[in-house]
Amino acid sequence: MSDWLGLDGRRALVTGAGSGIGRSVAVGLAEAGAEVVAVDRDAVALSAAGMRRETCDISIETEVQALAERVGPCDIVVNAAGIIRPGALRDVALADWNALIAVNLTGYLLISRAFADGMAARGGGALVHVASISGTHAQANSGAYSASKAALIVMSQQLALELGPQGIRSNTVSPGMVRTPMTEEYYQAPGVAERRDRAVPIGRVALPEDIADVVVFLSSDRARYVTGADIIVDGGFTTTLMSWVPRPGYDEFR
Ligand SMILES: NC(=O)c1ccc[n+]([C@@H]2O[C@H](COP(=O)([O-])OP(=O)(O)OC[C@H]3O[C@@H](n4cnc5c(N)ncnc54)[C@H](O)[C@@H]3O)[C@@H](O)[C@H]2O)c1
């Protein structure tokens, strides 16, 4: 059981590895024995010890191509870099819309295809993309965020179809609420952390490791028959719809 995941010696690249979920995935893969390349556009944030570090903006094709040449073939690629920008659809600035799509969707494509041939040459591998429950449940006032995640979920399915014959699996993991530097400011507002904890059946918002463990599993051969899937990792939050309905006499979740 000690090496149940069988990741020893596998080469893994993780984007967004400078912070939050990506950092936790990089650490988790390294602890499981993988040789990890930690990638972020923020060189300062890339401080994880014992890992190769590479700076790259995933939204710029020439930078991604140069990264793929520097790093060489990988068995596992995890797309976890991401941004969020506020804005209602009626007036979100086109520059903000495009900037978000460029990272959260196009960047994931650029990274996936830059490493696909090398992965196929090694006999196959795994792509894992961090999506969001916002990809299946629209999140108001977040500009292109929900649209980017919805498109990512389907893009991952398309990658699964197109790359499956070369032994490459592609899956998304959709977290619910996770406390990371991306979301930390929400939790600083009085009462928000407690209200968010109460909204989740498991009783707390996620830590980055809660998401990373599922990503690590999907990266491994233990998930060898899982592809084109979207795995929701939200502590049960998206199952709570009926709990909003008042039903006197019945136990209520809230
Ligand atoms: N935190 C949450 O509640 C939550 C929930 C669902 C999904 N997600 C998704 O998880 C992923 C990770 O989010 P997080 O919460 O860890 O955020 P984070 O801000 O803590 O980390 C994101 C990292 O991505 C890097 N990055 C941003 N743009 C980049 C680019 N163009 N090129 C390279 N690196 C870039 C940042 O420098 C940062 O280090 C994102 O895709 C996010 O949408 C987060």
PDBQT file of the ligand as one rigid body, heavy atoms in Angstrom, charges set to zero:
ROOT
HETATM    1  N1  LIG A 301     -10.188  29.195  -4.454  1.00  0.00    +0.000 N 
HETATM    2  C1  LIG A 301     -11.376  28.737  -4.808  1.00  0.00    +0.000 C 
HETATM    3  O1  LIG A 301     -12.361  28.844  -4.059  1.00  0.00    +0.000 OA
HETATM    4  C2  LIG A 301     -11.542  28.047  -6.145  1.00  0.00    +0.000 A 
HETATM    5  C3  LIG A 301     -12.763  27.398  -6.371  1.00  0.00    +0.000 A 
HETATM    6  C4  LIG A 301     -12.958  26.745  -7.588  1.00  0.00    +0.000 A 
HETATM    7  C5  LIG A 301     -11.956  26.762  -8.541  1.00  0.00    +0.000 A 
HETATM    8  N2  LIG A 301     -10.780  27.402  -8.314  1.00  0.00    +0.000 N 
HETATM    9  C6  LIG A 301      -9.772  27.374  -9.373  1.00  0.00    +0.000 C 
HETATM   10  O2  LIG A 301      -8.590  26.764  -8.885  1.00  0.00    +0.000 OA
HETATM   11  C7  LIG A 301      -7.467  27.256  -9.621  1.00  0.00    +0.000 C 
HETATM   12  C8  LIG A 301      -6.431  27.739  -8.619  1.00  0.00    +0.000 C 
HETATM   13  O3  LIG A 301      -6.989  28.801  -7.864  1.00  0.00    +0.000 OA
HETATM   14  P1  LIG A 301      -6.424  29.237  -6.432  1.00  0.00    +0.000 P 
HETATM   15  O4  LIG A 301      -7.588  29.506  -5.580  1.00  0.00    +0.000 OA
HETATM   16  O5  LIG A 301      -5.383  28.291  -5.992  1.00  0.00    +0.000 OA
HETATM   17  O6  LIG A 301      -5.791  30.662  -6.838  1.00  0.00    +0.000 OA
HETATM   18  P2  LIG A 301      -4.427  31.396  -6.428  1.00  0.00    +0.000 P 
HETATM   19  O7  LIG A 301      -4.598  32.799  -6.844  1.00  0.00    +0.000 OA
HETATM   20  O8  LIG A 301      -4.078  31.094  -5.009  1.00  0.00    +0.000 OA
HETATM   21  O9  LIG A 301      -3.337  30.686  -7.360  1.00  0.00    +0.000 OA
HETATM   22  C9  LIG A 301      -3.367  30.846  -8.748  1.00  0.00    +0.000 C 
HETATM   23  C10 LIG A 301      -1.936  30.880  -9.271  1.00  0.00    +0.000 C 
HETATM   24  O10 LIG A 301      -2.001  30.974 -10.701  1.00  0.00    +0.000 OA
HETATM   25  C11 LIG A 301      -0.997  31.864 -11.120  1.00  0.00    +0.000 C 
HETATM   26  N3  LIG A 301      -1.347  32.426 -12.429  1.00  0.00    +0.000 N 
HETATM   27  C12 LIG A 301      -2.352  33.296 -12.705  1.00  0.00    +0.000 A 
HETATM   28  N4  LIG A 301      -2.341  33.616 -14.005  1.00  0.00    +0.000 NA
HETATM   29  C13 LIG A 301      -1.297  32.925 -14.567  1.00  0.00    +0.000 A 
HETATM   30  C14 LIG A 301      -0.767  32.855 -15.870  1.00  0.00    +0.000 A 
HETATM   31  N5  LIG A 301      -1.284  33.587 -16.881  1.00  0.00    +0.000 N 
HETATM   32  N6  LIG A 301       0.294  32.051 -16.102  1.00  0.00    +0.000 NA
HETATM   33  C15 LIG A 301       0.854  31.341 -15.101  1.00  0.00    +0.000 A 
HETATM   34  N7  LIG A 301       0.398  31.383 -13.819  1.00  0.00    +0.000 NA
HETATM   35  C16 LIG A 301      -0.665  32.172 -13.564  1.00  0.00    +0.000 A 
HETATM   36  C17 LIG A 301      -0.932  32.929 -10.047  1.00  0.00    +0.000 C 
HETATM   37  O11 LIG A 301       0.316  33.632 -10.080  1.00  0.00    +0.000 OA
HETATM   38  C18 LIG A 301      -1.126  32.086  -8.781  1.00  0.00    +0.000 C 
HETATM   39  O12 LIG A 301       0.120  31.683  -8.244  1.00  0.00    +0.000 OA
HETATM   40  C19 LIG A 301      -8.007  28.343 -10.544  1.00  0.00    +0.000 C 
HETATM   41  O13 LIG A 301      -8.239  27.805 -11.817  1.00  0.00    +0.000 OA
HETATM   42  C20 LIG A 301      -9.319  28.723  -9.884  1.00  0.00    +0.000 C 
HETATM   43  O14 LIG A 301     -10.232  29.252 -10.823  1.00  0.00    +0.000 OA
HETATM   44  C21 LIG A 301     -10.551  28.043  -7.127  1.00  0.00    +0.000 A 
ENDROOT
TORSDOF 0
